[in-house]
Amino acid sequence: MIDLNVVVSSVLGGPTAGPMTVMKLLNEGKIVGYASPFMIERLSAKLSSDKIQEYISEKIS
């Protein structure tokens, strides 16, 4: 199980961020992840928050 902060940090940090390594390993099937519906709901709420959306908008502009 991967902490939700690792997922959020990979989004915020971009492709060179340390947490992105974990996400790449998941994507390549080298490690297996687990997420409950509750975790997905929490992740969605976190990534949809005004603070995170503002940070992402500033980063891509």
All heavy atoms as TSV, in Angstrom:
chain	resi	resn	atom	element	x	y	z
A	1	MET	N	N	0.850	-1.156	0.000
A	1	MET	CA	C	0.000	0.000	0.000
A	1	MET	C	C	0.908	1.235	0.000
A	1	MET	O	O	1.850	1.321	0.769
A	1	MET	CB	C	-0.887	0.000	1.238
A	1	MET	CG	C	-1.909	1.082	1.197
A	1	MET	SD	S	-3.099	1.071	2.559
A	1	MET	CE	C	-3.600	-0.616	2.667
A	2	ILE	N	N	0.628	2.143	-0.858
A	2	ILE	CA	C	1.430	3.355	-0.993
A	2	ILE	C	C	0.687	4.500	-0.314
A	2	ILE	O	O	-0.504	4.697	-0.532
A	2	ILE	CB	C	1.691	3.672	-2.475
A	2	ILE	CG1	C	2.507	2.539	-3.084
A	2	ILE	CG2	C	2.391	4.999	-2.649
A	2	ILE	CD1	C	2.625	2.595	-4.567
A	3	ASP	N	N	1.409	5.244	0.486
A	3	ASP	CA	C	0.822	6.383	1.164
A	3	ASP	C	C	0.309	7.388	0.137
A	3	ASP	O	O	0.968	7.634	-0.887
A	3	ASP	CB	C	1.889	7.025	2.060
A	3	ASP	CG	C	1.321	8.123	2.920
A	3	ASP	OD1	O	0.854	7.800	4.030
A	3	ASP	OD2	O	1.345	9.289	2.477
A	4	LEU	N	N	-0.844	7.965	0.412
A	4	LEU	CA	C	-1.426	8.929	-0.524
A	4	LEU	C	C	-0.525	10.144	-0.728
A	4	LEU	O	O	-0.538	10.739	-1.804
A	4	LEU	CB	C	-2.806	9.372	-0.045
A	4	LEU	CG	C	-3.890	8.298	-0.066
A	4	LEU	CD1	C	-5.201	8.861	0.467
A	4	LEU	CD2	C	-4.089	7.743	-1.458
A	5	ASN	N	N	0.265	10.495	0.260
A	5	ASN	CA	C	1.171	11.633	0.109
A	5	ASN	C	C	2.232	11.375	-0.961
A	5	ASN	O	O	2.693	12.309	-1.609
A	5	ASN	CB	C	1.828	11.976	1.444
A	5	ASN	CG	C	0.843	12.581	2.414
A	5	ASN	OD1	O	-0.014	13.366	2.027
A	5	ASN	ND2	N	0.959	12.210	3.667
A	6	VAL	N	N	2.597	10.122	-1.148
A	6	VAL	CA	C	3.554	9.783	-2.211
A	6	VAL	C	C	2.921	10.057	-3.569
A	6	VAL	O	O	3.555	10.620	-4.463
A	6	VAL	CB	C	4.011	8.313	-2.096
A	6	VAL	CG1	C	4.840	7.902	-3.304
A	6	VAL	CG2	C	4.794	8.096	-0.815
A	7	VAL	N	N	1.669	9.681	-3.709
A	7	VAL	CA	C	0.968	9.916	-4.978
A	7	VAL	C	C	0.830	11.412	-5.229
A	7	VAL	O	O	1.127	11.902	-6.322
A	7	VAL	CB	C	-0.414	9.226	-4.982
A	7	VAL	CG1	C	-1.150	9.497	-6.285
A	7	VAL	CG2	C	-0.277	7.732	-4.738
A	8	VAL	N	N	0.398	12.148	-4.226
A	8	VAL	CA	C	0.233	13.597	-4.373
A	8	VAL	C	C	1.579	14.247	-4.676
A	8	VAL	O	O	1.680	15.090	-5.569
A	8	VAL	CB	C	-0.412	14.214	-3.107
A	8	VAL	CG1	C	-0.410	15.731	-3.190
A	8	VAL	CG2	C	-1.832	13.687	-2.928
A	9	SER	N	N	2.614	13.845	-3.976
A	9	SER	CA	C	3.952	14.415	-4.211
A	9	SER	C	C	4.459	14.117	-5.612
A	9	SER	O	O	5.159	14.930	-6.218
A	9	SER	CB	C	4.946	13.877	-3.183
A	9	SER	OG	O	4.613	14.331	-1.901
A	10	SER	N	N	4.108	12.962	-6.149
A	10	SER	CA	C	4.537	12.641	-7.510
A	10	SER	C	C	3.850	13.557	-8.519
A	10	SER	O	O	4.447	13.950	-9.515
A	10	SER	CB	C	4.293	11.172	-7.841
A	10	SER	OG	O	2.922	10.901	-7.981
A	11	VAL	N	N	2.604	13.910	-8.241
A	11	VAL	CA	C	1.876	14.832	-9.123
A	11	VAL	C	C	2.471	16.232	-9.018
A	11	VAL	O	O	2.721	16.886	-10.032
A	11	VAL	CB	C	0.368	14.865	-8.768
A	11	VAL	CG1	C	-0.353	15.968	-9.522
A	11	VAL	CG2	C	-0.272	13.516	-9.049
A	12	LEU	N	N	2.728	16.668	-7.809
A	12	LEU	CA	C	3.216	18.031	-7.598
A	12	LEU	C	C	4.679	18.195	-7.982
A	12	LEU	O	O	5.085	19.258	-8.434
A	12	LEU	CB	C	3.022	18.441	-6.136
A	12	LEU	CG	C	1.589	18.447	-5.630
A	12	LEU	CD1	C	1.553	18.859	-4.168
A	12	LEU	CD2	C	0.708	19.341	-6.470
A	13	GLY	N	N	5.470	17.138	-7.800
A	13	GLY	CA	C	6.903	17.235	-8.034
A	13	GLY	C	C	7.322	17.042	-9.475
A	13	GLY	O	O	8.406	17.430	-9.864
A	14	GLY	N	N	6.474	16.443	-10.265
A	14	GLY	CA	C	6.825	16.241	-11.660
A	14	GLY	C	C	7.670	15.004	-11.891
A	14	GLY	O	O	7.909	14.206	-10.986
A	15	PRO	N	N	8.135	14.832	-13.116
A	15	PRO	CA	C	8.799	13.589	-13.520
A	15	PRO	C	C	10.141	13.309	-12.856
A	15	PRO	O	O	10.593	12.169	-12.851
A	15	PRO	CB	C	8.967	13.749	-15.030
A	15	PRO	CG	C	8.892	15.202	-15.287
A	15	PRO	CD	C	8.012	15.779	-14.205
A	16	THR	N	N	10.776	14.310	-12.292
A	16	THR	CA	C	12.076	14.073	-11.668
A	16	THR	C	C	11.990	13.931	-10.148
A	16	THR	O	O	13.002	13.705	-9.493
A	16	THR	CB	C	13.068	15.203	-12.009
A	16	THR	OG1	O	12.531	16.449	-11.540
A	16	THR	CG2	C	13.312	15.280	-13.506
A	17	ALA	N	N	10.796	14.071	-9.603
A	17	ALA	CA	C	10.621	13.969	-8.152
A	17	ALA	C	C	10.819	12.528	-7.691
A	17	ALA	O	O	10.478	11.583	-8.405
A	17	ALA	CB	C	9.227	14.450	-7.758
A	18	GLY	N	N	11.375	12.369	-6.504
A	18	GLY	CA	C	11.596	11.033	-5.945
A	18	GLY	C	C	10.346	10.171	-5.910
A	18	GLY	O	O	10.387	9.003	-6.308
A	19	PRO	N	N	9.201	10.721	-5.454
A	19	PRO	CA	C	7.988	9.905	-5.419
A	19	PRO	C	C	7.548	9.402	-6.799
A	19	PRO	O	O	6.877	8.387	-6.912
A	19	PRO	CB	C	6.944	10.841	-4.820
A	19	PRO	CG	C	7.733	11.790	-3.993
A	19	PRO	CD	C	9.008	11.998	-4.773
A	20	MET	N	N	7.959	10.099	-7.851
A	20	MET	CA	C	7.584	9.649	-9.199
A	20	MET	C	C	8.213	8.302	-9.517
A	20	MET	O	O	7.661	7.523	-10.288
A	20	MET	CB	C	7.979	10.700	-10.241
A	20	MET	CG	C	7.526	10.340	-11.643
A	20	MET	SD	S	5.750	10.009	-11.789
A	20	MET	CE	C	5.131	11.656	-11.964
A	21	THR	N	N	9.340	7.994	-8.902
A	21	THR	CA	C	9.975	6.688	-9.098
A	21	THR	C	C	9.027	5.571	-8.691
A	21	THR	O	O	8.898	4.560	-9.387
A	21	THR	CB	C	11.281	6.590	-8.276
A	21	THR	OG1	O	12.148	7.646	-8.683
A	21	THR	CG2	C	11.964	5.260	-8.475
A	22	VAL	N	N	8.343	5.764	-7.585
A	22	VAL	CA	C	7.374	4.770	-7.116
A	22	VAL	C	C	6.248	4.619	-8.132
A	22	VAL	O	O	5.836	3.503	-8.467
A	22	VAL	CB	C	6.809	5.162	-5.731
A	22	VAL	CG1	C	5.714	4.211	-5.295
A	22	VAL	CG2	C	7.913	5.214	-4.702
A	23	MET	N	N	5.758	5.738	-8.639
A	23	MET	CA	C	4.664	5.690	-9.615
A	23	MET	C	C	5.109	5.008	-10.912
A	23	MET	O	O	4.351	4.258	-11.520
A	23	MET	CB	C	4.142	7.101	-9.894
A	23	MET	CG	C	3.639	7.821	-8.652
A	23	MET	SD	S	2.477	6.875	-7.657
A	23	MET	CE	C	1.097	6.800	-8.760
A	24	LYS	N	N	6.353	5.246	-11.324
A	24	LYS	CA	C	6.870	4.586	-12.529
A	24	LYS	C	C	6.966	3.078	-12.319
A	24	LYS	O	O	6.626	2.299	-13.214
A	24	LYS	CB	C	8.244	5.161	-12.902
A	24	LYS	CG	C	8.174	6.555	-13.474
A	24	LYS	CD	C	9.555	7.102	-13.777
A	24	LYS	CE	C	9.478	8.527	-14.273
A	24	LYS	NZ	N	10.807	9.116	-14.483
A	25	LEU	N	N	7.419	2.657	-11.142
A	25	LEU	CA	C	7.492	1.221	-10.846
A	25	LEU	C	C	6.106	0.588	-10.860
A	25	LEU	O	O	5.939	-0.538	-11.348
A	25	LEU	CB	C	8.173	0.994	-9.497
A	25	LEU	CG	C	9.660	1.345	-9.434
A	25	LEU	CD1	C	10.162	1.279	-7.993
A	25	LEU	CD2	C	10.480	0.425	-10.326
A	26	LEU	N	N	5.118	1.301	-10.357
A	26	LEU	CA	C	3.730	0.806	-10.420
A	26	LEU	C	C	3.282	0.657	-11.867
A	26	LEU	O	O	2.727	-0.372	-12.255
A	26	LEU	CB	C	2.788	1.781	-9.708
A	26	LEU	CG	C	2.617	1.634	-8.228
A	26	LEU	CD1	C	1.858	2.826	-7.657
A	26	LEU	CD2	C	1.898	0.350	-7.887
A	27	ASN	N	N	3.542	1.684	-12.643
A	27	ASN	CA	C	3.129	1.684	-14.047
A	27	ASN	C	C	3.808	0.568	-14.842
A	27	ASN	O	O	3.199	-0.023	-15.736
A	27	ASN	CB	C	3.438	3.046	-14.673
A	27	ASN	CG	C	2.832	3.198	-16.036
A	27	ASN	OD1	O	1.665	2.890	-16.244
A	27	ASN	ND2	N	3.619	3.688	-16.972
A	28	GLU	N	N	5.050	0.271	-14.496
A	28	GLU	CA	C	5.800	-0.781	-15.195
A	28	GLU	C	C	5.474	-2.179	-14.675
A	28	GLU	O	O	5.982	-3.168	-15.211
A	28	GLU	CB	C	7.301	-0.514	-15.039
A	28	GLU	CG	C	7.761	0.752	-15.743
A	28	GLU	CD	C	9.164	1.171	-15.352
A	28	GLU	OE1	O	9.801	0.507	-14.490
A	28	GLU	OE2	O	9.636	2.181	-15.905
A	29	GLY	N	N	4.646	-2.258	-13.648
A	29	GLY	CA	C	4.280	-3.555	-13.088
A	29	GLY	C	C	5.366	-4.183	-12.231
A	29	GLY	O	O	5.318	-5.371	-11.933
A	30	LYS	N	N	6.341	-3.407	-11.824
A	30	LYS	CA	C	7.441	-3.929	-11.009
A	30	LYS	C	C	7.074	-4.004	-9.534
A	30	LYS	O	O	7.700	-4.735	-8.779
A	30	LYS	CB	C	8.696	-3.093	-11.214
A	30	LYS	CG	C	9.226	-3.223	-12.640
A	30	LYS	CD	C	10.490	-2.437	-12.854
A	30	LYS	CE	C	10.979	-2.659	-14.289
A	30	LYS	NZ	N	12.135	-1.832	-14.604
A	31	ILE	N	N	6.098	-3.214	-9.140
A	31	ILE	CA	C	5.508	-3.334	-7.809
A	31	ILE	C	C	3.993	-3.314	-7.968
A	31	ILE	O	O	3.477	-2.846	-8.987
A	31	ILE	CB	C	5.974	-2.218	-6.835
A	31	ILE	CG1	C	5.601	-0.828	-7.352
A	31	ILE	CG2	C	7.465	-2.312	-6.563
A	31	ILE	CD1	C	5.902	0.286	-6.366
A	32	VAL	N	N	3.329	-3.842	-6.987
A	32	VAL	CA	C	1.865	-3.918	-7.045
A	32	VAL	C	C	1.294	-2.943	-6.033
A	32	VAL	O	O	1.744	-2.892	-4.886
A	32	VAL	CB	C	1.381	-5.349	-6.728
A	32	VAL	CG1	C	-0.130	-5.417	-6.704
A	32	VAL	CG2	C	1.954	-6.337	-7.736
A	33	GLY	N	N	0.329	-2.178	-6.462
A	33	GLY	CA	C	-0.315	-1.223	-5.576
A	33	GLY	C	C	-1.701	-1.705	-5.186
A	33	GLY	O	O	-2.291	-2.572	-5.835
A	34	TYR	N	N	-2.175	-1.173	-4.115
A	34	TYR	CA	C	-3.528	-1.459	-3.655
A	34	TYR	C	C	-4.188	-0.144	-3.274
A	34	TYR	O	O	-3.562	0.698	-2.636
A	34	TYR	CB	C	-3.520	-2.382	-2.431
A	34	TYR	CG	C	-4.875	-2.477	-1.784
A	34	TYR	CD1	C	-5.843	-3.310	-2.317
A	34	TYR	CD2	C	-5.191	-1.705	-0.684
A	34	TYR	CE1	C	-7.103	-3.373	-1.743
A	34	TYR	CE2	C	-6.439	-1.761	-0.106
A	34	TYR	CZ	C	-7.392	-2.600	-0.642
A	34	TYR	OH	O	-8.640	-2.653	-0.088
A	35	ALA	N	N	-5.421	0.012	-3.667
A	35	ALA	CA	C	-6.180	1.201	-3.281
A	35	ALA	C	C	-7.623	0.802	-3.019
A	35	ALA	O	O	-8.260	0.180	-3.861
A	35	ALA	CB	C	-6.119	2.252	-4.375
A	36	SER	N	N	-8.096	1.147	-1.863
A	36	SER	CA	C	-9.491	0.906	-1.525
A	36	SER	C	C	-10.339	2.038	-2.106
A	36	SER	O	O	-9.816	3.113	-2.430
A	36	SER	CB	C	-9.666	0.858	-0.009
A	36	SER	OG	O	-9.452	2.148	0.545
A	37	PRO	N	N	-11.624	1.817	-2.240
A	37	PRO	CA	C	-12.485	2.912	-2.706
A	37	PRO	C	C	-12.364	4.158	-1.819
A	37	PRO	O	O	-12.385	5.282	-2.314
A	37	PRO	CB	C	-13.890	2.315	-2.624
A	37	PRO	CG	C	-13.675	0.841	-2.818
A	37	PRO	CD	C	-12.372	0.558	-2.113
A	38	PHE	N	N	-12.177	3.960	-0.519
A	38	PHE	CA	C	-12.012	5.088	0.395
A	38	PHE	C	C	-10.741	5.866	0.066
A	38	PHE	O	O	-10.745	7.106	0.060
A	38	PHE	CB	C	-11.976	4.584	1.840
A	38	PHE	CG	C	-11.731	5.669	2.849
A	38	PHE	CD1	C	-12.703	6.616	3.136
A	38	PHE	CD2	C	-10.519	5.752	3.508
A	38	PHE	CE1	C	-12.476	7.622	4.067
A	38	PHE	CE2	C	-10.276	6.750	4.440
A	38	PHE	CZ	C	-11.263	7.694	4.712
A	39	MET	N	N	-9.654	5.154	-0.218
A	39	MET	CA	C	-8.393	5.822	-0.557
A	39	MET	C	C	-8.523	6.609	-1.857
A	39	MET	O	O	-8.012	7.723	-1.965
A	39	MET	CB	C	-7.262	4.803	-0.672
A	39	MET	CG	C	-6.820	4.235	0.648
A	39	MET	SD	S	-5.564	2.953	0.460
A	39	MET	CE	C	-4.230	3.860	-0.283
A	40	ILE	N	N	-9.193	6.040	-2.837
A	40	ILE	CA	C	-9.392	6.734	-4.113
A	40	ILE	C	C	-10.217	7.994	-3.893
A	40	ILE	O	O	-9.919	9.054	-4.458
A	40	ILE	CB	C	-10.075	5.805	-5.144
A	40	ILE	CG1	C	-9.201	4.594	-5.445
A	40	ILE	CG2	C	-10.445	6.564	-6.406
A	40	ILE	CD1	C	-7.876	4.911	-6.094
A	41	GLU	N	N	-11.224	7.895	-3.048
A	41	GLU	CA	C	-12.055	9.057	-2.729
A	41	GLU	C	C	-11.224	10.156	-2.053
A	41	GLU	O	O	-11.332	11.330	-2.405
A	41	GLU	CB	C	-13.194	8.618	-1.813
A	41	GLU	CG	C	-14.211	9.693	-1.531
A	41	GLU	CD	C	-15.345	9.161	-0.681
A	41	GLU	OE1	O	-15.915	8.109	-1.028
A	41	GLU	OE2	O	-15.647	9.803	0.342
A	42	ARG	N	N	-10.383	9.773	-1.113
A	42	ARG	CA	C	-9.524	10.745	-0.426
A	42	ARG	C	C	-8.524	11.380	-1.389
A	42	ARG	O	O	-8.276	12.584	-1.344
A	42	ARG	CB	C	-8.770	10.070	0.723
A	42	ARG	CG	C	-9.643	9.805	1.919
A	42	ARG	CD	C	-8.872	9.252	3.082
A	42	ARG	NE	N	-7.797	10.152	3.482
A	42	ARG	CZ	C	-6.694	9.768	4.100
A	42	ARG	NH1	N	-6.504	8.496	4.402
A	42	ARG	NH2	N	-5.770	10.632	4.427
A	43	LEU	N	N	-7.941	10.567	-2.265
A	43	LEU	CA	C	-6.987	11.087	-3.245
A	43	LEU	C	C	-7.665	12.068	-4.192
A	43	LEU	O	O	-7.135	13.144	-4.475
A	43	LEU	CB	C	-6.350	9.941	-4.034
A	43	LEU	CG	C	-5.356	10.345	-5.114
A	43	LEU	CD1	C	-4.175	11.102	-4.520
A	43	LEU	CD2	C	-4.887	9.116	-5.867
A	44	SER	N	N	-8.836	11.713	-4.649
A	44	SER	CA	C	-9.590	12.593	-5.545
A	44	SER	C	C	-9.898	13.922	-4.863
A	44	SER	O	O	-9.739	14.989	-5.467
A	44	SER	CB	C	-10.882	11.901	-5.979
A	44	SER	OG	O	-11.639	12.745	-6.804
A	45	ALA	N	N	-10.324	13.861	-3.601
A	45	ALA	CA	C	-10.627	15.089	-2.861
A	45	ALA	C	C	-9.375	15.940	-2.695
A	45	ALA	O	O	-9.424	17.171	-2.863
A	45	ALA	CB	C	-11.231	14.743	-1.506
A	46	LYS	N	N	-8.258	15.302	-2.385
A	46	LYS	CA	C	-7.005	16.039	-2.185
A	46	LYS	C	C	-6.552	16.717	-3.479
A	46	LYS	O	O	-6.212	17.899	-3.491
A	46	LYS	CB	C	-5.914	15.080	-1.685
A	46	LYS	CG	C	-4.609	15.733	-1.383
A	46	LYS	CD	C	-4.700	16.606	-0.157
A	46	LYS	CE	C	-3.337	17.072	0.270
A	46	LYS	NZ	N	-3.399	17.955	1.421
A	47	LEU	N	N	-6.553	15.957	-4.583
A	47	LEU	CA	C	-6.101	16.520	-5.859
A	47	LEU	C	C	-7.066	17.563	-6.407
A	47	LEU	O	O	-6.679	18.397	-7.224
A	47	LEU	CB	C	-5.875	15.405	-6.877
A	47	LEU	CG	C	-4.709	14.470	-6.570
A	47	LEU	CD1	C	-4.645	13.355	-7.604
A	47	LEU	CD2	C	-3.392	15.216	-6.490
A	48	SER	N	N	-8.317	17.530	-5.959
A	48	SER	CA	C	-9.317	18.503	-6.408
A	48	SER	C	C	-9.373	19.738	-5.530
A	48	SER	O	O	-10.093	20.682	-5.855
A	48	SER	CB	C	-10.713	17.849	-6.413
A	48	SER	OG	O	-10.744	16.768	-7.299
A	49	SER	N	N	-8.621	19.734	-4.442
A	49	SER	CA	C	-8.675	20.874	-3.517
A	49	SER	C	C	-8.186	22.145	-4.211
A	49	SER	O	O	-7.370	22.104	-5.140
A	49	SER	CB	C	-7.838	20.596	-2.273
A	49	SER	OG	O	-6.456	20.654	-2.579
A	50	ASP	N	N	-8.701	23.267	-3.741
A	50	ASP	CA	C	-8.322	24.558	-4.337
A	50	ASP	C	C	-6.815	24.788	-4.256
A	50	ASP	O	O	-6.207	25.280	-5.206
A	50	ASP	CB	C	-9.058	25.703	-3.630
A	50	ASP	CG	C	-10.549	25.711	-3.919
A	50	ASP	OD1	O	-10.973	25.100	-4.926
A	50	ASP	OD2	O	-11.289	26.331	-3.136
A	51	LYS	N	N	-6.225	24.436	-3.125
A	51	LYS	CA	C	-4.793	24.659	-2.918
A	51	LYS	C	C	-3.962	23.877	-3.942
A	51	LYS	O	O	-3.042	24.419	-4.562
A	51	LYS	CB	C	-4.410	24.242	-1.506
A	51	LYS	CG	C	-2.979	24.510	-1.146
A	51	LYS	CD	C	-2.722	24.141	0.305
A	51	LYS	CE	C	-1.288	24.385	0.695
A	51	LYS	NZ	N	-1.030	24.059	2.089
A	52	ILE	N	N	-4.292	22.616	-4.145
A	52	ILE	CA	C	-3.551	21.781	-5.097
A	52	ILE	C	C	-3.798	22.251	-6.522
A	52	ILE	O	O	-2.863	22.359	-7.331
A	52	ILE	CB	C	-3.929	20.286	-4.938
A	52	ILE	CG1	C	-3.575	19.778	-3.543
A	52	ILE	CG2	C	-3.296	19.442	-6.028
A	52	ILE	CD1	C	-2.100	19.703	-3.238
A	53	GLN	N	N	-5.041	22.556	-6.849
A	53	GLN	CA	C	-5.359	23.019	-8.198
A	53	GLN	C	C	-4.646	24.328	-8.515
A	53	GLN	O	O	-4.159	24.521	-9.625
A	53	GLN	CB	C	-6.872	23.169	-8.363
A	53	GLN	CG	C	-7.607	21.851	-8.440
A	53	GLN	CD	C	-7.169	21.035	-9.634
A	53	GLN	OE1	O	-7.156	21.490	-10.768
A	53	GLN	NE2	N	-6.769	19.800	-9.373
A	54	GLU	N	N	-4.568	25.211	-7.537
A	54	GLU	CA	C	-3.864	26.487	-7.734
A	54	GLU	C	C	-2.378	26.223	-7.976
A	54	GLU	O	O	-1.772	26.821	-8.878
A	54	GLU	CB	C	-4.044	27.379	-6.506
A	54	GLU	CG	C	-3.390	28.720	-6.641
A	54	GLU	CD	C	-3.612	29.594	-5.416
A	54	GLU	OE1	O	-4.712	29.537	-4.836
A	54	GLU	OE2	O	-2.671	30.315	-5.051
A	55	TYR	N	N	-1.783	25.329	-7.204
A	55	TYR	CA	C	-0.364	25.003	-7.361
A	55	TYR	C	C	-0.100	24.426	-8.748
A	55	TYR	O	O	0.854	24.828	-9.419
A	55	TYR	CB	C	0.071	24.017	-6.274
A	55	TYR	CG	C	1.526	23.651	-6.367
A	55	TYR	CD1	C	2.493	24.452	-5.784
A	55	TYR	CD2	C	1.929	22.509	-7.048
A	55	TYR	CE1	C	3.845	24.120	-5.872
A	55	TYR	CE2	C	3.271	22.175	-7.142
A	55	TYR	CZ	C	4.217	22.977	-6.552
A	55	TYR	OH	O	5.537	22.646	-6.655
A	56	ILE	N	N	-0.931	23.501	-9.175
A	56	ILE	CA	C	-0.763	22.879	-10.490
A	56	ILE	C	C	-0.926	23.922	-11.594
A	56	ILE	O	O	-0.142	23.948	-12.551
A	56	ILE	CB	C	-1.759	21.713	-10.675
A	56	ILE	CG1	C	-1.378	20.557	-9.729
A	56	ILE	CG2	C	-1.775	21.230	-12.119
A	56	ILE	CD1	C	-2.403	19.454	-9.660
A	57	SER	N	N	-1.918	24.791	-11.464
A	57	SER	CA	C	-2.142	25.830	-12.475
A	57	SER	C	C	-0.936	26.761	-12.600
A	57	SER	O	O	-0.541	27.124	-13.701
A	57	SER	CB	C	-3.386	26.660	-12.131
A	57	SER	OG	O	-4.533	25.868	-12.223
A	58	GLU	N	N	-0.357	27.141	-11.455
A	58	GLU	CA	C	0.814	28.015	-11.481
A	58	GLU	C	C	2.017	27.310	-12.103
A	58	GLU	O	O	2.815	27.916	-12.802
A	58	GLU	CB	C	1.167	28.464	-10.055
A	58	GLU	CG	C	0.194	29.451	-9.478
A	58	GLU	CD	C	0.477	29.768	-8.020
A	58	GLU	OE1	O	1.494	29.309	-7.471
A	58	GLU	OE2	O	-0.326	30.501	-7.430
A	59	LYS	N	N	2.117	26.015	-11.836
A	59	LYS	CA	C	3.254	25.244	-12.324
A	59	LYS	C	C	3.234	25.077	-13.841
A	59	LYS	O	O	4.271	25.085	-14.483
A	59	LYS	CB	C	3.248	23.879	-11.642
A	59	LYS	CG	C	4.530	23.132	-11.766
A	59	LYS	CD	C	4.531	21.933	-10.867
A	59	LYS	CE	C	5.872	21.261	-10.974
A	59	LYS	NZ	N	6.014	20.140	-10.118
A	60	ILE	N	N	2.040	24.932	-14.420
A	60	ILE	CA	C	1.970	24.675	-15.860
A	60	ILE	C	C	1.855	25.956	-16.679
A	60	ILE	O	O	1.926	25.919	-17.902
A	60	ILE	CB	C	0.816	23.715	-16.225
A	60	ILE	CG1	C	-0.539	24.286	-15.827
A	60	ILE	CG2	C	1.054	22.361	-15.626
A	60	ILE	CD1	C	-1.713	23.448	-16.281
A	61	SER	N	N	1.685	27.101	-16.010
A	61	SER	CA	C	1.555	28.340	-16.793
A	61	SER	C	C	2.862	29.068	-16.919
A	61	SER	O	O	3.882	28.740	-16.476
A	61	SER	CB	C	0.517	29.261	-16.150
A	61	SER	OG	O	0.829	29.558	-14.826
